[in-house]
């Protein structure tokens, strides 16, 4: 593990303490979890952008054209 000093506004620190206590976890655990969630979100976005850049419009259109353009019977109200 690595130690890290972070400066937070008092109001943010107070809310973190409050939420961590409510979940019965330490402030360190709360911040580590929040950082991991942010990383996962950003890495997922990067992954999706890379995958999208590999796509071809022609392939998309071919698959879209293969799907019937009528509502499914089960979807009718």
N, C-alpha and C positions, 0 to 999 in steps of 0.2 A: 504494500500500500504506500501511497505517497501522501504526505501532508501538504495542505494547500491553505494559504491565508487568503480569505476573500473579504472585501469590505462591502457591507450591505447597509442600506438605509435602515435606521432603527425600526421603522414601521414594517419593513419586509422581514427583518429578523424576528420581530415580535410575532408576526403571523406564522412564520415557519415554526417557531417554538410552540405556538398554540396548536397548529395542525399536527405536528409531530407528537405532542402530548396526547392529543385526541386519538391518534392511531397507535399510541403506546410504543413509539419508536424514538430513537435518539435524533437530535438535529442532524448529526452526521449522516445517519441512515436516510433521513428525509432528503437531504441535499444530494447524496449519492444516487438515490432513486430518481430524483428530478433530473439530474444530469444524464443518467442512463436513458430516461425517456426522451429527452431532447436529442441525444445522439441517435437513438433508434429512429426517431421521426426524420431527422435530417438525412441519415444514411438511406432510409427507405426512399425519400424523395430523389436523392442522387441516383439510386438504382433504377427507379421508374423513368427518370429522364434519360439515362443511358439506354435502357430497353426501348423507349419510345424513339430514340434517335436511330435505332437499328431497323425500325419498321418501315415498310414501303407502302405508299398510298395505294398503289395498284393492288397489292395483296389485300389490303383492308377493303377496297371497293369490290374485289372479286368475292370475298366472303360475305360482305353485306348484300351483294346481289343474289347470292345463293339462298338467302333467307326470305321466306314468303312475306309479302308486304300486306298481309291481312291479319286482323286480330285473331288470336286463338279462340276457339269455341268456348273453352273453359274460362276465358277472361270476360265474357259477356255478362252483363248484369241483368 
